[in-house]
Amino acid sequence: MVDGRASLSALMIVRDEADNIPACIQSLKGLADEVLVAVDSRTRDRTLSLALENGAKAYLVEWKGYGTTKNQVLAGVSGDWVLWIDADERMTPELAAEIKKVLSEGPQLEAFSIPRKAFFLGKWIRHCGWYPGYVTRLFRRGRARFSEKPVHEGVEVEGRTGRLRQPLLHYTDPNLSHYLAKL
């Protein structure tokens, strides 16, 4: 609790995200009480220094897979609630306001799924199952953990999950070369 309200920790694991990390962290200002950024030790760019310069608690981690690494970071959060966000995602002021409101009401749920508005090559993908693309990203600390699947890990929640209305912005693959490199 911070000043009588539920505290919120944002967490992310990243590798070579210098182009994204400052904007992502800045989008969390005024919402997250702490931002934890676990930087893959194989990172070759300025991700770590940029995360620190933008006010995050950032440190290097040895990569052990998505779920396992996220669970390691999750063990170190101090907030009552946890927001999982990726470096290529952005919090909107409207979503931040909705999260603040929900947490101030003392929710009876253990987690919330958030619609994700994905942009591919600069265009919003409204169809093909990409929108609203609900993802469970906000959860009560101690009531959820990350699955340890090798790829496309998710949040496993002990209890009920609700839905928020405002979208999280996801800027996946800004150009074709990025997309092909990721493939």
Phi, psi and omega in degrees: 000140176232119180052040177079005178240159178296134179272156184230128173252132173259140179226148175207152170244139188217158172211126177052055182244030181303328180287338186250328193300320180298314182294323178297310180298317180299327180291345180267352181301135180085352178246302185276135176281335173211147176237117179256125180238111176266115184260123178306130184297347178271004180301139183247001182242197185270023183307310183299309183294323179292323177297315178296316179299334181263012170093007179276157167273103187239145180202160179277143175227152173279131182291126179231019184102158185301301184296314181298315180294318178297321178296326175297314180294318180304324180297340183258004181282153181249348184289156174292327180237154182235135174245118176268127180221146176263157184298333180269016177247157180225138172279136174265157175302325180292319178292319178301317179296320179294317179297315178302315181297312181299314182291329179289339181275000180063066187301145177269003179261164181259344183201165178222138172266147184237133175292142181242126180261104186266138176245122180243124184053037176084358182247137177289124179267105185268348187236194175063022181082002180281334178227131012277350174050054183302134177228136178282112186231344182241123183210156179286129179301136180090353181244007179205159175209169180270138174294157184251035173292149182298326181220152179058046175296159178221182179264128175259118188253136172265096181128193186273146179242132176255184180235139171266164184260324185280141184276153168268134181271133182236112182260075180277141173046082181291338179210169185294323180295322176298314180300312181294322178296321180292326178299000000 
